């Protein structure tokens, strides 16, 4: 299904890159990236993806925030992994030079639409993982915008993997309970 050696290489690389970073809930950042990878692994297995496609999806899941949130560059990923992994992670990264979050999301989704389904799956898995109980300080407008982003991601990428699409639809319905 996938290579344990490839998984461990990517996990070690991502863990080192993220270092002491924490999630908004205070967990080591590795908790987030392994949660995203878990969603992707399950979808790869349910979909019967071959080892090469599964490896690409899983490595991109583990590395998906390295360009965006660490000092790791596209060139680092290109050298240590492959052009496909570097392209995938770059597409999964927000361009922080764009002014608004909406522009950043639109740009990322446009880049993802030119990537293989295996990379697109990671964005679905990332949003599944992030759609948990919102922080208490979020107002209804912020929660509404986050939910709208999730629906937009689903509408753009739902064809990449049926299992992740169904999971994201379920998480969106659950998240609606948090609206005031």
DOFIMAR-469332 format. One record per residue: residue in three letters; x, z, y of N, C-alpha, C in turn. Coordinates in steps of 0.02 Angstrom, whole numbers. Layout:
<pts>
+------+--------+--------+--------+--------+--------+--------+--------+--------+--------+
| keke |    nc1 |    nc3 |    nc2 |   cac1 |   cac3 |   cac2 |    cc1 |    cc3 |    cc2 |
+------+--------+--------+--------+--------+--------+--------+--------+--------+--------+
|  Ala |      X |      Z |      Y |      X |      Z |      Y |      X |      Z |      Y |
...
+------+--------+--------+--------+--------+--------+--------+--------+--------+--------+
</pts>
This chain:
<pts>
+------+--------+--------+--------+--------+--------+--------+--------+--------+--------+
| keke |    nc1 |    nc3 |    nc2 |   cac1 |   cac3 |   cac2 |    cc1 |    cc3 |    cc2 |
+------+--------+--------+--------+--------+--------+--------+--------+--------+--------+
|  Unk |     41 |      0 |    -60 |      0 |      0 |      0 |     43 |      0 |     64 |
|  Unk |     91 |     46 |     69 |    138 |     46 |    125 |    202 |     79 |    103 |
|  Unk |    254 |     69 |    141 |    319 |     95 |    124 |    329 |    165 |    152 |
|  Unk |    342 |    213 |    108 |    356 |    281 |    131 |    419 |    283 |    174 |
|  Unk |    468 |    243 |    155 |    531 |    241 |    193 |    519 |    217 |    265 |
|  Unk |    478 |    165 |    272 |    462 |    138 |    338 |    422 |    191 |    379 |
|  Unk |    375 |    223 |    346 |    335 |    276 |    378 |    380 |    332 |    404 |
|  Unk |    424 |    356 |    362 |    467 |    412 |    381 |    516 |    393 |    437 |
|  Unk |    541 |    331 |    436 |    585 |    308 |    490 |    547 |    308 |    557 |
|  Unk |    487 |    282 |    557 |    448 |    280 |    619 |    427 |    350 |    642 |
|  Unk |    408 |    392 |    595 |    388 |    460 |    612 |    447 |    499 |    642 |
|  Unk |    505 |    494 |    611 |    565 |    528 |    638 |    582 |    502 |    707 |
|  Unk |    578 |    437 |    716 |    594 |    406 |    781 |    546 |    430 |    835 |
|  Unk |    481 |    429 |    819 |    430 |    450 |    867 |    435 |    524 |    882 |
|  Unk |    448 |    564 |    831 |    454 |    637 |    842 |    512 |    652 |    890 |
|  Unk |    568 |    619 |    879 |    626 |    629 |    923 |    610 |    604 |    994 |
|  Unk |    578 |    546 |   1000 |    562 |    518 |   1065 |    515 |    564 |   1105 |
|  Unk |    465 |    592 |   1072 |    416 |    634 |   1107 |    443 |    705 |   1117 |
|  Unk |    493 |    724 |   1079 |    526 |    788 |   1090 |    478 |    847 |   1094 |
|  Unk |    481 |    881 |   1150 |    441 |    941 |   1160 |    373 |    928 |   1193 |
|  Unk |    354 |    864 |   1199 |    289 |    849 |   1229 |    233 |    882 |   1190 |
|  Unk |    180 |    898 |   1227 |    121 |    929 |   1197 |     60 |    887 |   1210 |
|  Unk |     10 |    894 |   1168 |    -55 |    863 |   1180 |    -92 |    904 |   1233 |
|  Unk |   -146 |    878 |   1261 |   -184 |    918 |   1310 |   -209 |    984 |   1281 |
|  Unk |   -215 |    988 |   1215 |   -237 |   1050 |   1183 |   -178 |   1096 |   1167 |
|  Unk |   -117 |   1076 |   1185 |    -59 |   1118 |   1175 |    -24 |   1110 |   1108 |
|  Unk |    -45 |   1062 |   1067 |    -12 |   1050 |   1003 |     51 |   1007 |   1014 |
|  Unk |     99 |   1013 |    968 |    156 |    966 |    972 |    129 |    895 |    968 |
|  Unk |    160 |    850 |   1006 |    133 |    781 |   1011 |    131 |    745 |    944 |
|  Unk |    173 |    766 |    898 |    173 |    735 |    831 |    104 |    743 |    797 |
|  Unk |     66 |    794 |    816 |     -2 |    803 |    788 |    -45 |    743 |    807 |
|  Unk |    -40 |    722 |    869 |    -81 |    664 |    891 |    -60 |    600 |    855 |
|  Unk |      5 |    585 |    854 |     26 |    521 |    825 |     13 |    519 |    750 |
|  Unk |     20 |    576 |    716 |      5 |    575 |    644 |    -69 |    572 |    631 |
|  Unk |   -110 |    598 |    676 |   -183 |    591 |    669 |   -203 |    517 |    676 |
|  Unk |   -174 |    483 |    724 |   -188 |    411 |    732 |   -165 |    373 |    670 |
|  Unk |   -105 |    390 |    646 |    -79 |    357 |    586 |   -124 |    370 |    525 |
|  Unk |   -150 |    431 |    520 |   -195 |    448 |    464 |   -257 |    403 |    465 |
|  Unk |   -286 |    394 |    524 |   -344 |    349 |    530 |   -326 |    278 |    508 |
|  Unk |   -267 |    255 |    530 |   -245 |    188 |    513 |   -231 |    181 |    438 |
|  Unk |   -197 |    230 |    409 |   -183 |    228 |    337 |   -247 |    223 |    297 |
|  Unk |   -296 |    265 |    315 |   -360 |    263 |    279 |   -393 |    195 |    285 |
|  Unk |   -392 |    166 |    345 |   -422 |    100 |    356 |   -384 |     46 |    317 |
|  Unk |   -318 |     51 |    315 |   -279 |      2 |    277 |   -297 |      4 |    203 |
|  Unk |   -304 |     64 |    178 |   -321 |     72 |    107 |   -391 |     45 |     93 |
|  Unk |   -440 |     65 |    135 |   -509 |     43 |    125 |   -515 |    -33 |    131 |
|  Unk |   -473 |    -63 |    173 |   -476 |   -135 |    185 |   -434 |   -175 |    136 |
|  Unk |   -393 |   -141 |     98 |   -350 |   -176 |     50 |   -296 |   -217 |     83 |
|  Unk |   -271 |   -195 |    141 |   -218 |   -232 |    175 |   -155 |   -232 |    132 |
|  Unk |   -118 |   -286 |    135 |    -54 |   -289 |     98 |     -2 |   -244 |    131 |
|  Unk |     53 |   -234 |     97 |    104 |   -188 |    121 |    133 |   -207 |    189 |
|  Unk |    146 |   -270 |    200 |    175 |   -292 |    263 |    128 |   -278 |    322 |
|  Unk |     64 |   -294 |    314 |     16 |   -282 |    368 |      5 |   -207 |    378 |
|  Unk |      2 |   -170 |    322 |     -7 |    -97 |    327 |     53 |    -66 |    362 |
|  Unk |    113 |    -87 |    345 |    173 |    -59 |    377 |    171 |    -72 |    453 |
|  Unk |    152 |   -132 |    473 |    149 |   -146 |    545 |     98 |   -100 |    579 |
|  Unk |     39 |    -94 |    550 |    -12 |    -51 |    580 |     10 |     21 |    584 |
|  Unk |     40 |     46 |    531 |     59 |    117 |    528 |    117 |    132 |    575 |
|  Unk |    167 |     88 |    576 |    224 |     98 |    621 |    200 |     95 |    694 |
|  Unk |    157 |     48 |    710 |    131 |     45 |    779 |     90 |    108 |    795 |
|  Unk |     54 |    134 |    746 |     16 |    196 |    758 |     63 |    254 |    775 |
|  Unk |    116 |    260 |    737 |    163 |    315 |    749 |    201 |    307 |    815 |
|  Unk |    213 |    246 |    835 |    252 |    233 |    895 |    210 |    215 |    956 |
|  Unk |    144 |    215 |    951 |    101 |    185 |   1002 |    110 |    213 |   1072 |
|  Unk |    132 |    275 |   1079 |    140 |    304 |   1146 |    213 |    309 |   1169 |
|  Unk |    259 |    280 |   1131 |    330 |    289 |   1150 |    348 |    253 |   1214 |
|  Unk |    326 |    192 |   1223 |    344 |    156 |   1285 |    308 |    188 |   1344 |
|  Unk |    246 |    207 |   1334 |    205 |    233 |   1389 |    226 |    304 |   1410 |
|  Unk |    246 |    346 |   1362 |    255 |    417 |   1377 |    326 |    444 |   1368 |
|  Unk |    373 |    401 |   1351 |    442 |    425 |   1341 |    490 |    376 |   1375 |
|  Unk |    555 |    387 |   1366 |    603 |    341 |   1395 |    621 |    284 |   1348 |
|  Unk |    585 |    277 |   1293 |    595 |    222 |   1246 |    571 |    157 |   1278 |
|  Unk |    610 |    105 |   1270 |    593 |     40 |   1299 |    574 |    -10 |   1244 |
|  Unk |    545 |    -65 |   1266 |    530 |   -121 |   1222 |    593 |   -140 |   1183 |
|  Unk |    649 |   -146 |   1218 |    712 |   -166 |   1186 |    734 |   -118 |   1131 |
|  Unk |    724 |    -53 |   1142 |    740 |     -4 |   1090 |    699 |    -18 |   1027 |
|  Unk |    634 |    -29 |   1036 |    591 |    -41 |    978 |    608 |   -107 |    944 |
|  Unk |    624 |   -156 |    984 |    643 |   -222 |    958 |    705 |   -215 |    913 |
|  Unk |    753 |   -176 |    937 |    816 |   -167 |    901 |    808 |   -123 |    839 |
|  Unk |    772 |    -68 |    845 |    766 |    -20 |    790 |    712 |    -37 |    739 |
|  Unk |    664 |    -79 |    759 |    610 |    -96 |    713 |    605 |   -172 |    705 |
|  Unk |    567 |   -205 |    748 |    558 |   -277 |    743 |    525 |   -303 |    806 |
|  Unk |    528 |   -369 |    816 |    492 |   -398 |    874 |    417 |   -384 |    869 |
|  Unk |    389 |   -386 |    809 |    317 |   -375 |    800 |    297 |   -303 |    820 |
|  Unk |    338 |   -255 |    800 |    325 |   -185 |    819 |    332 |   -177 |    894 |
|  Unk |    385 |   -203 |    923 |    395 |   -197 |    996 |    337 |   -229 |   1034 |
|  Unk |    316 |   -288 |   1012 |    260 |   -322 |   1045 |    196 |   -281 |   1038 |
|  Unk |    185 |   -254 |    979 |    125 |   -215 |    967 |    123 |   -152 |   1009 |
|  Unk |    177 |   -115 |   1011 |    179 |    -53 |   1050 |    173 |    -69 |   1125 |
|  Unk |    204 |   -123 |   1147 |    198 |   -142 |   1217 |    125 |   -158 |   1234 |
|  Unk |     90 |   -192 |   1189 |     20 |   -208 |   1202 |    -23 |   -146 |   1203 |
|  Unk |     -4 |    -95 |   1164 |    -41 |    -32 |   1162 |    -26 |     14 |   1221 |
|  Unk |     22 |     -6 |   1262 |     44 |     36 |   1319 |     11 |     14 |   1383 |
|  Unk |     -7 |     64 |   1423 |    -35 |     49 |   1489 |     20 |     29 |   1536 |
|  Unk |      6 |    -19 |   1579 |     52 |    -39 |   1632 |     38 |      7 |   1691 |
|  Unk |     80 |     56 |   1701 |     69 |    106 |   1754 |     83 |     78 |   1824 |
|  Unk |    106 |     16 |   1828 |    114 |    -16 |   1893 |     47 |    -41 |   1921 |
|  Unk |     -3 |    -46 |   1877 |    -70 |    -65 |   1900 |   -102 |     -4 |   1932 |
|  Unk |   -142 |    -15 |   1984 |   -167 |     40 |   2026 |   -218 |     86 |   1992 |
|  Unk |   -266 |     56 |   1957 |   -320 |     98 |   1931 |   -318 |    100 |   1854 |
|  Unk |   -349 |    153 |   1828 |   -354 |    159 |   1754 |   -394 |    101 |   1726 |
|  Unk |   -444 |     78 |   1763 |   -484 |     22 |   1740 |   -441 |    -41 |   1733 |
|  Unk |   -400 |    -54 |   1782 |   -354 |   -112 |   1779 |   -305 |   -105 |   1721 |
|  Unk |   -280 |    -44 |   1711 |   -233 |    -31 |   1657 |   -265 |    -44 |   1589 |
|  Unk |   -327 |    -20 |   1581 |   -363 |    -29 |   1518 |   -378 |   -103 |   1506 |
|  Unk |   -400 |   -138 |   1557 |   -415 |   -209 |   1551 |   -352 |   -248 |   1531 |
|  Unk |   -296 |   -233 |   1564 |   -233 |   -266 |   1549 |   -211 |   -253 |   1477 |
|  Unk |   -216 |   -191 |   1455 |   -196 |   -174 |   1387 |   -240 |   -210 |   1336 |
|  Unk |   -305 |   -211 |   1348 |   -350 |   -244 |   1300 |   -338 |   -319 |   1299 |
|  Unk |   -323 |   -349 |   1356 |   -307 |   -420 |   1357 |   -244 |   -435 |   1315 |
|  Unk |   -193 |   -391 |   1322 |   -133 |   -399 |   1281 |   -149 |   -389 |   1207 |
|  Unk |   -190 |   -339 |   1192 |   -208 |   -326 |   1122 |   -246 |   -383 |   1090 |
|  Unk |   -285 |   -418 |   1128 |   -325 |   -474 |   1101 |   -279 |   -530 |   1075 |
|  Unk |   -216 |   -530 |   1097 |   -168 |   -580 |   1074 |   -122 |   -554 |   1019 |
|  Unk |   -138 |   -494 |    994 |   -100 |   -463 |    940 |   -138 |   -470 |    874 |
|  Unk |   -103 |   -462 |    819 |   -137 |   -464 |    754 |   -185 |   -404 |    747 |
|  Unk |   -233 |   -412 |    703 |   -282 |   -359 |    691 |   -249 |   -292 |    675 |
|  Unk |   -192 |   -294 |    641 |   -158 |   -232 |    622 |   -139 |   -190 |    683 |
|  Unk |   -121 |   -223 |    737 |   -104 |   -188 |    799 |   -167 |   -166 |    835 |
|  Unk |   -217 |   -209 |    837 |   -281 |   -191 |    869 |   -312 |   -129 |    837 |
|  Unk |   -303 |   -122 |    772 |   -330 |    -64 |    736 |   -305 |      1 |    766 |
|  Unk |   -244 |      2 |    790 |   -214 |     63 |    817 |   -253 |     88 |    878 |
|  Unk |   -275 |     42 |    920 |   -313 |     62 |    980 |   -379 |     95 |    960 |
|  Unk |   -412 |     67 |    909 |   -473 |     98 |    884 |   -459 |    168 |    857 |
|  Unk |   -406 |    174 |    817 |   -388 |    239 |    787 |   -369 |    290 |    841 |
|  Unk |   -334 |    267 |    892 |   -314 |    312 |    947 |   -376 |    339 |    982 |
|  Unk |   -424 |    297 |    996 |   -484 |    321 |   1031 |   -526 |    365 |    985 |
|  Unk |   -528 |    351 |    920 |   -563 |    394 |    873 |   -532 |    465 |    877 |
|  Unk |   -466 |    467 |    876 |   -431 |    531 |    877 |   -442 |    568 |    944 |
|  Unk |   -446 |    531 |    998 |   -454 |    562 |   1064 |   -526 |    581 |   1081 |
|  Unk |   -574 |    555 |   1045 |   -644 |    570 |   1060 |   -665 |    635 |   1027 |
|  Unk |   -637 |    689 |   1051 |   -657 |    755 |   1027 |   -688 |    791 |   1087 |
|  Unk |   -701 |    854 |   1080 |   -731 |    892 |   1135 |   -688 |    886 |   1198 |
|  Unk |   -719 |    863 |   1253 |   -680 |    854 |   1315 |   -658 |    921 |   1345 |
|  Unk |   -605 |    919 |   1384 |   -583 |    981 |   1418 |   -640 |   1009 |   1462 |
|  Unk |   -642 |   1074 |   1468 |   -695 |   1107 |   1507 |   -695 |   1086 |   1580 |
|  Unk |   -637 |   1068 |   1607 |   -634 |   1051 |   1678 |   -659 |    980 |   1692 |
|  Unk |   -674 |    940 |   1640 |   -700 |    873 |   1652 |   -773 |    877 |   1675 |
|  Unk |   -789 |    843 |   1729 |   -858 |    840 |   1751 |   -895 |    784 |   1713 |
|  Unk |   -959 |    780 |   1724 |   -999 |    731 |   1687 |   -977 |    660 |   1701 |
|  Unk |   -956 |    646 |   1763 |   -933 |    579 |   1781 |   -871 |    559 |   1741 |
|  Unk |   -824 |    605 |   1734 |   -763 |    593 |   1696 |   -780 |    580 |   1622 |
|  Unk |   -824 |    621 |   1594 |   -845 |    612 |   1524 |   -881 |    545 |   1515 |
|  Unk |   -922 |    528 |   1564 |   -959 |    464 |   1561 |   -911 |    405 |   1562 |
|  Unk |   -860 |    409 |   1606 |   -810 |    355 |   1610 |   -770 |    349 |   1545 |
|  Unk |   -752 |    405 |   1515 |   -714 |    404 |   1453 |   -756 |    375 |   1396 |
|  Unk |   -818 |    392 |   1395 |   -864 |    364 |   1345 |   -873 |    289 |   1356 |
|  Unk |   -878 |    269 |   1419 |   -883 |    197 |   1435 |   -822 |    159 |   1413 |
|  Unk |   -763 |    189 |   1422 |   -701 |    157 |   1398 |   -703 |    148 |   1322 |
|  Unk |   -726 |    200 |   1287 |   -730 |    196 |   1214 |   -775 |    139 |   1192 |
|  Unk |   -832 |    132 |   1225 |   -879 |     78 |   1209 |   -848 |     10 |   1224 |
|  Unk |   -811 |      5 |   1278 |   -778 |    -57 |   1296 |   -725 |    -76 |   1245 |
|  Unk |   -685 |    -27 |   1225 |   -634 |    -38 |   1173 |   -667 |    -63 |   1109 |
|  Unk |   -720 |    -31 |   1090 |   -756 |    -51 |   1029 |   -782 |   -122 |   1035 |
|  Unk |   -811 |   -139 |   1093 |   -839 |   -206 |   1101 |   -785 |   -260 |   1097 |
|  Unk |   -725 |   -244 |   1121 |   -671 |   -293 |   1121 |   -636 |   -299 |   1054 |
|  Unk |   -630 |   -244 |   1018 |   -587 |   -242 |    959 |   -624 |   -228 |    893 |
|  Unk |   -690 |   -229 |    895 |   -728 |   -210 |    835 |   -715 |   -254 |    774 |
|  Unk |   -695 |   -315 |    785 |   -682 |   -361 |    729 |   -614 |   -349 |    695 |
|  Unk |   -573 |   -306 |    723 |   -507 |   -296 |    694 |   -510 |   -257 |    628 |
|  Unk |   -558 |   -211 |    622 |   -564 |   -174 |    559 |   -633 |   -141 |    557 |
|  Unk |   -672 |   -160 |    507 |   -741 |   -135 |    502 |   -743 |    -59 |    492 |
|  Unk |   -696 |    -32 |    454 |   -697 |     40 |    441 |   -683 |     81 |    504 |
|  Unk |   -635 |     59 |    543 |   -620 |     94 |    606 |   -676 |     83 |    657 |
|  Unk |   -706 |     24 |    656 |   -762 |     11 |    702 |   -820 |     58 |    688 |
|  Unk |   -837 |     67 |    625 |   -891 |    113 |    606 |   -873 |    184 |    626 |
|  Unk |   -811 |    204 |    613 |   -788 |    272 |    632 |   -793 |    283 |    707 |
|  Unk |   -773 |    232 |    746 |   -776 |    240 |    819 |   -849 |    242 |    842 |
|  Unk |   -892 |    202 |    813 |   -963 |    206 |    831 |   -990 |    277 |    818 |
|  Unk |   -972 |    306 |    762 |   -994 |    375 |    746 |   -966 |    425 |    797 |
|  Unk |   -903 |    418 |    815 |   -872 |    464 |    863 |   -904 |    457 |    932 |
|  Unk |   -922 |    396 |    951 |   -956 |    385 |   1015 |  -1023 |    421 |   1015 |
|  Unk |  -1061 |    415 |    962 |  -1126 |    451 |    957 |  -1116 |    526 |    961 |
|  Unk |  -1066 |    552 |    927 |  -1051 |    624 |    929 |  -1031 |    645 |   1000 |
|  Unk |   -992 |    605 |   1034 |   -967 |    621 |   1101 |  -1024 |    624 |   1151 |
|  Unk |  -1076 |    585 |   1140 |  -1133 |    585 |   1187 |  -1165 |    655 |   1192 |
|  Unk |  -1155 |    697 |   1142 |  -1181 |    766 |   1144 |  -1149 |    807 |   1200 |
|  Unk |  -1090 |    787 |   1222 |  -1053 |    825 |   1273 |  -1075 |    807 |   1344 |
|  Unk |  -1118 |    758 |   1350 |  -1141 |    737 |   1417 |  -1192 |    789 |   1443 |
|  Unk |  -1187 |    803 |   1508 |  -1235 |    851 |   1538 |  -1301 |    817 |   1552 |
+------+--------+--------+--------+--------+--------+--------+--------+--------+--------+
</pts>
